[in-house]
Amino acid sequence: MKPIIATKFTPSPWRNSVQSVVDACEKSRQRLGVDQIDLYQLHMPDIVQPLKGFGLTLNKDAIYWEGLAECYKRGLVKNVGVCNYGPTLLSQCQEALAKHSVPLASNQIAFSLIGRHNGSQETVDKCNELGIKVLAYYPFAMGLLTGKYSKESLASLDESLTNSAKSVLEIKDLKAYADDVGPLLSEMERIARKRGKTIAQVALNYVICKGAIPIPGARTV
């Protein structure tokens, strides 16, 4: 099986031109040692605005879309995508790329059985409507939907950055579900036993059935 090579371009204040996207793509292609990158993605919308506090903003999303189109037209990439885009920005990006006859292949967002709120489900629905594939990161909700954690173990998680593999924000998010995840996991376990599957497989199947492609983290293969 041939691996799919995907990489990302991160918006930043000093990357302010179409050529900056192309140059970053070319350098990534060279480092990866491939003729073409299978999927080249914008890591996030252009939200880093260091001068916003002074009333000065320069949104470069449209510039980056032009950059994606240029990478595609030059043959540096086979597909282009975005990450963490909501429905409105997603539609705008697709329309901008369509002017160059460049399809928008994917949108990578956080999505899981318990991560359907804050616009995630609406974004998945919009992607399905527009024919854009959803790549779902955190399909296990940082391990919550694998049965790895109990209410007791969540409560005892160490928030020290030196003693934990997870960040303080991740641990805070995990603990926020401590009181509510128990009944859900019990139901998932019941379904898993009935189907001869694992809780993790139930979690992945939910994401797949919603039309998304899960990107699970794994420490072993």
Salt bridges, closest charged atoms under 4 A:
GLU26 OE2 - ARG29 NH2 2.59
ASP38 OD1 - LYS78 NZ 3.37
ASP46 OD2 - LYS60 NZ 3.16
GLU66 OE1 - HIS100 NE2 2.97
GLU70 OE2 - ARG74 NE 2.81
GLU129 OE2 - LYS126 NZ 3.43
GLU159 OE2 - LYS175 NZ 3.45
ASP179 OD1 - LYS151 NZ 3.34
GLU187 OE2 - ARG190 NH2 2.52
GLU189 OE2 - ARG193 NH1 3.64
